[in-house]
Amino acid sequence: MRLNADFDERVVIRPDDYDWVASPMPGVERMMLDRIGDEVARATSLVRYAPNSTFSRHVHGGGEEFFVLEGEFGDEHDAYPAGTYVRNPIGTAHSPHVGANGCVIFVKLQQFEKEDQQQFALDTRSAEFQPGPVDGIEVLQLHKHGSERVSLIRWAPNTTFERHTHNRGEEVFVISGAFYDDDGDYPAGTWIRSPHGSEHAPFTKDEGALVYVKVGHLPRQ
């Protein structure tokens, strides 16, 4: 399967575009955002676990990164409530399971560099954000390796950031509120992938926003 596999193209998927498909495991569904491969794939997805569902034990051949959006995700290592960011590098393994409330996660698979071996879970609800580059923006750095940077960015209402260019691309997932730029509006649940060399001037309106942002990571065609 090849889905949104041209990294030189801009892609925007809003909640109205969601098309959930069943995974091989009962009670587990996926909303595929981009994908290269079949069941084992380089993939970016939303994964929705029904209450009390499980997924079979698997090894992360290319690494796994996820953010818990709703409910609580769990495995044999720990429980991860909404707001938790987790990185499992190449060679790690687990057996996911969820409790009575189910969960939804934003997950990226098979996208780690071999040297990127940091494994951790961070509860972002209690983490301390730092002042951003302009008033009204706060930043929580989640991870960095090479040119890749992963952050949560908290936008106050009616905040504007200068026009800037994305070197090696940018991915944004809107966790809450609403995000805007000169190309459109992006409500909570929207995923945006912008290619190398693209640019925009983002801003918020009265809702403000909390967004996951990854930059400097997209493969060049």
TIROVO-708060 format. One record per residue (C-alpha): x, y, z; residue in one letter. Coordinates in steps of 0.001 Angstrom, whole numbers. Layout:
! TIROVO-708060
PT      xx      yy      zz lummi
PT       X       Y       Z     a
...
//
This chain:
! TIROVO-708060
PT      xx      yy      zz lummi
PT       0       0       0     m
PT    1100    3529    -774     r
PT    -985    6267     834     l
PT     124    9919     770     n
PT    3560    8513     -10     a
PT    4883   11495   -1998     d
PT    6666   13572     633     f
PT    6962   16480   -1789     d
PT    3185   16972   -1615     e
PT    1288   18862    1082     r
PT   -1434   16780    2752     v
PT   -4251   17948    5040     v
PT   -6660   15499    6703     i
PT   -9440   16895    8902     r
PT  -11813   14925   11141     p
PT  -14514   15090    8458     d
PT  -12123   13111    6223     d
PT  -11633   10229    8671     y
PT  -12278    6729    7364     d
PT  -11644    4192   10108     w
PT  -10649     694    8942     v
PT  -10364   -2498   10964     a
PT   -6924   -3774   11958     s
PT   -6143   -7524   12164     p
PT   -7076   -7418   15872     m
PT  -10732   -7234   17023     p
PT  -11661   -3896   18547     g
PT   -8712   -2010   17059     v
PT   -9297     407   14164     e
PT   -6977    2682   12198     r
PT   -7325    5975   10426     m
PT   -4367    5868    8035     m
PT   -2726    9239    7389     l
PT     268    8087    5354     d
PT    1599    4612    4692     r
PT    4245    2793    2690     i
PT    3860    -961    3101     g
PT    1227   -3447    4141     d
PT     744   -4720    7709     e
PT    4391   -3899    8499     v
PT    4789    -377    7119     a
PT    6278    3039    7449     r
PT    3090    4597    8712     a
PT    1468    7560   10398     t
PT   -1980    6751   11801     s
PT   -4626    7346   14388     l
PT   -5389    4088   16198     v
PT   -8637    3628   18121     r
PT   -8856     864   20735     y
PT  -12300    -257   21914     a
PT  -12689    -795   25683     p
PT  -10818   -3851   26967     n
PT   -9152   -4545   23616     s
PT   -5631   -5837   23020     t
PT   -3062   -6013   20250     f
PT    -668   -8909   19751     s
PT    2938   -8623   20903     r
PT    5136   -7077   18230     h
PT    8676   -5817   17743     v
PT    9324   -2263   16569     h
PT   11566   -2976   13619     g
PT   11805     689   12703     g
PT   10800    2296   15988     g
PT    7501    3602   17335     e
PT    6440    7048   18520     e
PT    2965    7796   19865     f
PT     900   10381   21703     f
PT   -2174    9350   23705     v
PT   -5080   11568   22656     l
PT   -7975    9990   24581     e
PT   -8412    7380   27294     g
PT   -5476    5340   28590     e
PT   -3110    3104   26626     f
PT   -1285     310   28377     g
PT    1234   -2473   27882     d
PT    3283   -4801   30096     e
PT    5609   -1904   30918     h
PT    3196     796   32142     d
PT     -89    2657   31701     a
PT    -123    5854   29644     y
PT   -3007    8303   30184     p
PT   -4136   10947   27701     a
PT   -1363   13499   27224     g
PT    1479   10953   27388     t
PT    4177   10952   24709     y
PT    6096    7679   24214     v
PT    9130    6686   22145     r
PT   10066    3021   21629     n
PT   13245    2707   19535     p
PT   14219      33   17034     i
PT   14242   -3442   18553     g
PT   11858   -2770   21440     t
PT    8650   -4791   21790     a
PT    5357   -4747   23701     h
PT    1835   -6179   23970     s
PT    -677   -3299   23985     p
PT   -3876   -3473   26003     h
PT   -6448    -923   27144     v
PT   -8990    -771   29936     g
PT  -12669      -5   30224     a
PT  -12437    3467   28678     n
PT  -10612    2508   25467     g
PT   -8186    4974   23926     c
PT   -7100    6818   20789     v
PT   -3434    7356   19939     i
PT   -1555    9243   17229     f
PT    1251    6898   16194     v
PT    4237    6919   13830     k
PT    5937    3629   12915     l
PT    9180    2649   11159     q
PT   10539    6210   11110     q
PT   13502    6081   13541     f
PT   17146    6492   12657     e
PT   19234    3531   13852     k
PT   21236    5757   16190     e
PT   18092    7201   17817     d
PT   17898    4855   20811     q
PT   16280    7016   23488     q
PT   13300    5225   25063     q
PT   10978    7116   27389     f
PT    7412    8096   28290     a
PT    6586   11694   29211     l
PT    3347   12842   30843     d
PT    3000   16223   29166     t
PT     145   17287   31463     r
PT    2612   17887   34300     s
PT    5628   18931   32213     a
PT    6817   22528   32195     e
PT    6429   24451   28952     f
PT    9008   27115   28121     q
PT    8418   30574   26622     p
PT    8321   30394   22839     g
PT    9770   32681   20171     p
PT    6901   35206   20465     v
PT    4430   36244   23155     d
PT    1511   33848   23330     g
PT    3492   30734   22364     i
PT    4839   28165   24834     e
PT    6937   25144   23823     v
PT    7515   21731   25370     l
PT   10334   19942   23565     q
PT    9578   16235   23426     l
PT   12576   14886   21522     h
PT   15449   15818   19255     k
PT   17827   13743   17175     h
PT   19899   14989   14261     g
PT   17779   17483   12348     s
PT   14517   16115   13820     e
PT   12679   18110   16489     r
PT    9415   17058   18151     v
PT    7468   19492   20327     s
PT    4129   20384   21798     l
PT    3313   24023   21137     i
PT     655   25817   23144     r
PT    -843   28836   21393     w
PT   -2737   31483   23332     a
PT   -5837   32902   21625     p
PT   -5219   35397   18821     n
PT   -1497   34735   18473     t
PT     452   35104   15221     t
PT    3847   33697   14238     f
PT    6027   35022   11430     e
PT    6128   33403    8008     r
PT    8800   30686    7965     h
PT   10157   27946    5728     t
PT   10135   24226    6582     h
PT   13563   22687    6098     n
PT   13029   18925    5602     r
PT    9319   19402    6163     g
PT    6867   19806    9007     e
PT    4055   17693   10461     e
PT    1344   19172   12659     v
PT   -1420   17380   14559     f
PT   -3957   19679   16221     v
PT   -4693   18236   19662     i
PT   -7120   20890   20858     s
PT   -8455   24272   19801     g
PT   -8017   25351   16202     a
PT   -4966   26264   14122     f
PT   -4882   28560   11074     y
PT   -2550   29741    8349     d
PT   -2807   31491    5001     d
PT   -4011   28233    3401     d
PT   -6938   27440    5689     g
PT   -8320   26465    9073     d
PT   -7517   23284   10977     y
PT   -9802   22147   13825     p
PT   -8791   19712   16552     a
PT   -7986   16329   15033     g
PT   -6447   17749   11853     t
PT   -3154   16370   10514     w
PT   -1003   18516    8199     i
PT    2154   17381    6420     r
PT    4062   20158    4651     s
PT    7023   19339    2374     p
PT   10600   20558    2377     h
PT   10803   24199    1306     g
PT    7147   25005    1982     s
PT    6265   28018    4087     e
PT    3371   29513    6001     h
PT    2413   32153    8568     a
PT     407   30336   11300     p
PT   -1960   31950   13799     f
PT   -4816   31249   16199     t
PT   -8165   32884   16833     k
PT  -10288   32956   19979     d
PT   -9933   29195   20677     e
PT   -6147   29091   20949     g
PT   -4579   25687   20202     a
PT   -2360   22877   21412     l
PT    -458   21229   18573     v
PT    2067   18425   18120     y
PT    4804   19548   15722     v
PT    7613   17546   14140     k
PT   10141   19271   11878     v
PT   13339   18405   10010     g
PT   12481   14736    9495     h
PT   10840   14095    6134     l
PT   12761   11968    3604     p
PT   13681   13741     396     r
PT   12243   12257   -2793     q
//
